[in-house]
């Protein structure tokens, strides 16, 4: 498997935030994921060290509007 990545992220990485009602929602964006050029994996870059709820962070499809 190659370790090369594309120049645009495919995933945005967020923490989950516990709300008063016990539900969770997306919290702070803490990084991005870039797919390998062969499509067989991702490199994950974190800008912060998460303290996730129940050991969870969330990877979501990257929205190009986030960089505008």
Secondary structure as UniProt FT lines:
FT   STRAND          11..18
FT   TURN            20..21
FT   STRAND          24..36
FT   TURN            37..38
FT   STRAND          42..46
FT   HELIX           53..55
FT   STRAND          57..61
FT   HELIX           64..67
//
